[in-house]
C-alpha cells in the first residue's frame, strides 16, 4: 500500500527553509516520493493554521519512513529546525 506524508508548516526563516526544501526534494524523490500538493491554495477549517501544506505519496509506508530517517533527509531537516514550525505525519493509504 502507498503512503502519504502530510506536512503543515509555518515558515519563520525563508532562506533556511529554502535550503531544506531543495535537499528534501532530492531525498523524497530518491525514495520514490511524488508531490501531490506543495503550497498552493488552501482553506483552514479546523485546528492550527499553517500556511504551507505539503502532501507527498510514497510507494509504501516503509519507503516514507526510510526517507524520513535517511541521512539526506536528516541533513535537509537540519535547515528546517529553527526555520519553521511543522507538523508531519505519515499515513498509509487504503
Secondary structure, 3 states (H helix, E strand, C coil): CCEEEEEEEEECCHHHHHHHHHHHHHHHHHCCCEEEEECCCCCCCCCCCCCEEEEEEECCHHHHHHHHHCHHHHHHHHHHECCEEEEEEEEECC
